[in-house]
Amino acid sequence: MRVPVRNMTGEKVSEAELGDQVFAVAINEGVMYQALLRQLANARLGTASTKTRGEVSGGGKKPWRQKGTGRARHGSIREPQWRGGGIVFGPHPRSYRQRMPRKMRRLALRSALSVKAGDDQVVLLDDLKMEIPRTAEMVAMLGNLGIDSTALLLLPEANPEVERSARNLPGVKVLRANCLNVRDILGYDYLIMPLASLEVIDGILG
């Protein structure tokens, strides 16, 4: 699949080939869904915690004698039905981490990239550099490329000027190509990447 390569002013300067092994595979929605669930689960902290009746303070003494008062029998003021009592079946610290074979993770990435390529939502740049961080320059570039929706900028390596230029823009995220993931691919409408980033992706998934 050949797509145009543009510069930061939006002018077409050449064409590039998107490898069929990465951008034109048979789309596997089931694997993409599983990869997305795994990523969301692995992002959970699992630190929610409640105290049982054996962990809350107080409640060592029986509140009143067993019989003869006319009231219901109780053994502790820290029973679950009492205010300030323990919690029954509450959450406790746990790990939500899920495992997924590498081949399935890479198939999910290829499927997600193929979806974007099939919808003409992959935008290639000859280069993406800025002398100083300027949000206005980033906005102008997106306008020149005809991007009127959310966008994911993929960089081949760290670029503080570009990252700082885009971080205040809602709907725009900067990510390094070697950190590509299904959630970000599917969460943004357009993928914008210089040719150097394309080489990184081909090196990982090709």
C-alpha positions as CSV (number, residue, x, y, z in Angstrom):
1,M,0.0,0.0,0.0
2,R,1.5,3.3,-1.1
3,V,0.7,6.5,0.8
4,P,1.8,10.1,0.2
5,V,4.6,11.6,2.3
6,R,4.0,15.2,3.3
7,N,6.1,17.9,4.9
8,M,5.0,20.0,7.9
9,T,3.4,22.5,5.6
10,G,1.1,19.8,4.1
11,E,2.8,19.6,0.7
12,K,3.3,16.1,-0.8
13,V,7.0,15.5,-1.3
14,S,7.1,11.8,-2.2
15,E,5.4,8.4,-1.6
16,A,6.2,5.5,0.8
17,E,5.2,1.9,1.0
18,L,3.3,0.6,4.0
19,G,4.3,-3.0,4.4
20,D,1.5,-5.6,3.9
21,Q,2.9,-7.6,6.9
22,V,2.1,-4.8,9.2
23,F,-0.6,-2.5,7.6
24,A,-2.6,-5.0,5.5
25,V,-3.1,-8.1,7.6
26,A,-6.4,-9.8,8.1
27,I,-8.1,-7.9,10.9
28,N,-8.6,-10.1,14.0
29,E,-11.1,-8.2,16.2
30,G,-11.1,-10.9,18.9
31,V,-7.3,-10.5,19.5
32,M,-7.6,-6.7,19.5
33,Y,-10.3,-6.9,22.1
34,Q,-8.4,-9.2,24.3
35,A,-5.2,-7.1,24.0
36,L,-7.2,-4.0,24.9
37,L,-8.8,-5.7,28.0
38,R,-5.3,-6.8,29.0
39,Q,-3.9,-3.3,28.8
40,L,-6.7,-1.8,30.8
41,A,-6.5,-4.5,33.4
42,N,-2.7,-4.1,33.8
43,A,-3.2,-0.4,34.3
44,R,-5.3,-1.1,37.4
45,L,-3.5,-0.5,40.7
46,G,-5.6,-3.0,42.8
47,T,-4.9,-1.1,46.0
48,A,-8.5,-0.8,47.2
49,S,-8.8,-2.2,50.7
50,T,-11.4,-2.5,53.4
51,K,-11.2,-3.8,57.0
52,T,-13.0,-6.9,58.3
53,R,-14.5,-7.1,61.7
54,G,-11.3,-8.6,63.0
55,E,-9.2,-5.6,61.8
56,V,-11.3,-2.6,62.9
57,S,-10.5,-1.1,66.3
58,G,-12.7,-1.7,69.3
59,G,-15.4,-4.3,69.9
60,G,-13.5,-6.3,72.4
61,K,-16.3,-6.3,75.0
62,K,-19.8,-7.8,74.6
63,P,-22.1,-4.7,74.5
64,W,-24.7,-6.2,76.8
65,R,-25.5,-9.6,78.3
66,Q,-26.9,-12.3,76.2
67,K,-30.4,-12.6,77.8
68,G,-32.9,-10.6,79.7
69,T,-32.6,-7.2,78.1
70,G,-35.3,-7.5,75.5
71,R,-32.8,-6.5,72.8
72,A,-31.2,-8.5,70.1
73,R,-28.1,-10.5,71.1
74,H,-24.8,-9.1,70.0
75,G,-21.2,-10.1,70.7
76,S,-19.4,-7.0,69.4
77,I,-20.1,-3.4,68.4
78,R,-17.8,-4.0,65.4
79,E,-20.2,-6.5,63.7
80,P,-20.9,-5.6,60.0
81,Q,-24.4,-4.3,60.8
82,W,-23.1,-1.7,63.3
83,R,-21.9,1.7,62.4
84,G,-18.1,1.6,62.3
85,G,-18.1,-2.1,62.0
86,G,-16.2,-4.4,59.6
87,I,-17.0,-4.7,55.9
88,V,-18.2,-8.1,54.5
89,F,-16.8,-9.2,51.2
90,G,-15.1,-5.9,50.6
91,P,-12.1,-5.3,48.3
92,H,-8.6,-6.2,49.3
93,P,-5.3,-5.5,47.6
94,R,-4.9,-7.8,44.6
95,S,-3.2,-7.9,41.2
96,Y,-5.4,-7.6,38.0
97,R,-2.4,-8.4,35.8
98,Q,-3.1,-10.5,32.7
99,R,-0.7,-12.4,30.5
100,M,-0.8,-12.6,26.7
101,P,1.6,-14.4,24.3
102,R,3.9,-12.1,22.3
103,K,2.6,-13.4,19.0
104,M,-1.0,-12.4,20.0
105,R,0.2,-9.0,21.2
106,R,1.9,-8.3,17.9
107,L,-1.1,-9.6,15.9
108,A,-3.3,-7.2,17.8
109,L,-1.0,-4.3,16.9
110,R,-0.9,-5.3,13.3
111,S,-4.7,-5.6,13.2
112,A,-5.1,-2.2,14.7
113,L,-2.6,-0.6,12.3
114,S,-4.4,-2.3,9.4
115,V,-7.7,-0.8,10.5
116,K,-6.1,2.7,10.4
117,A,-4.4,2.1,7.1
118,G,-7.6,0.8,5.6
119,D,-9.5,3.9,6.7
120,D,-6.8,6.2,5.3
121,Q,-6.0,7.5,8.8
122,V,-2.2,7.0,8.6
123,V,-0.4,10.3,7.8
124,L,3.3,10.1,6.9
125,L,5.8,13.0,7.3
126,D,9.2,13.3,5.8
127,D,10.4,14.7,9.1
128,L,9.0,16.2,12.4
129,K,11.3,18.7,14.1
130,M,10.9,22.0,15.9
131,E,13.6,24.4,16.9
132,I,11.7,25.5,20.0
133,P,8.5,24.3,21.7
134,R,5.6,26.2,20.1
135,T,2.0,25.1,20.5
136,A,0.9,27.4,17.7
137,E,3.3,25.8,15.3
138,M,1.9,22.4,16.2
139,V,-1.6,23.6,15.6
140,A,-0.6,25.0,12.2
141,M,1.0,21.7,11.2
142,L,-2.2,19.8,12.1
143,G,-4.2,22.3,10.1
144,N,-1.9,21.9,7.1
145,L,-2.3,18.2,7.2
146,G,-6.1,18.5,7.4
147,I,-6.3,16.9,10.8
148,D,-9.6,18.1,12.4
149,S,-9.9,15.3,14.9
150,T,-7.8,13.5,17.5
151,A,-4.3,12.5,16.6
152,L,-1.5,10.3,17.9
153,L,2.0,11.5,17.0
154,L,4.5,8.7,16.8
155,L,8.2,9.7,17.3
156,P,11.2,7.5,16.5
157,E,13.0,8.8,19.7
158,A,12.6,11.4,22.4
159,N,12.0,14.9,21.1
160,P,11.3,17.4,23.9
161,E,10.4,20.2,21.6
162,V,7.7,18.3,19.8
163,E,6.4,16.7,23.0
164,R,6.1,20.1,24.7
165,S,4.5,21.7,21.7
166,A,1.7,19.1,21.7
167,R,1.1,18.4,25.4
168,N,-1.4,21.3,25.9
169,L,-3.6,20.3,22.9
170,P,-6.7,18.3,23.8
171,G,-7.1,15.2,21.6
172,V,-3.4,15.1,20.7
173,K,-0.9,12.7,22.2
174,V,2.8,12.1,21.6
175,L,4.2,8.6,21.9
176,R,7.4,6.9,20.9
177,A,7.1,4.3,18.2
178,N,8.6,1.5,20.3
179,C,5.8,2.1,22.9
180,L,3.0,1.6,20.4
181,N,-0.1,0.0,22.0
182,V,-3.6,-1.0,21.0
183,R,-5.3,1.4,23.3
184,D,-3.7,4.5,21.9
185,I,-4.0,3.3,18.3
186,L,-7.8,2.7,18.6
187,G,-8.3,5.7,20.9
188,Y,-7.2,8.3,18.4
189,D,-8.5,8.9,14.9
190,Y,-5.3,9.7,13.0
191,L,-1.8,8.3,13.3
192,I,0.9,10.8,12.3
193,M,4.5,9.6,12.0
194,P,7.7,10.6,10.3
195,L,9.4,8.0,8.1
196,A,11.9,7.2,10.8
197,S,9.0,6.0,13.1
198,L,7.7,3.8,10.3
199,E,11.1,2.2,10.2
200,V,11.0,1.5,13.9
201,I,7.5,-0.1,13.6
202,D,8.6,-2.2,10.7
203,G,11.6,-3.3,12.7
204,I,9.4,-4.5,15.5
205,L,6.4,-5.9,13.7
206,G,7.7,-6.5,10.2
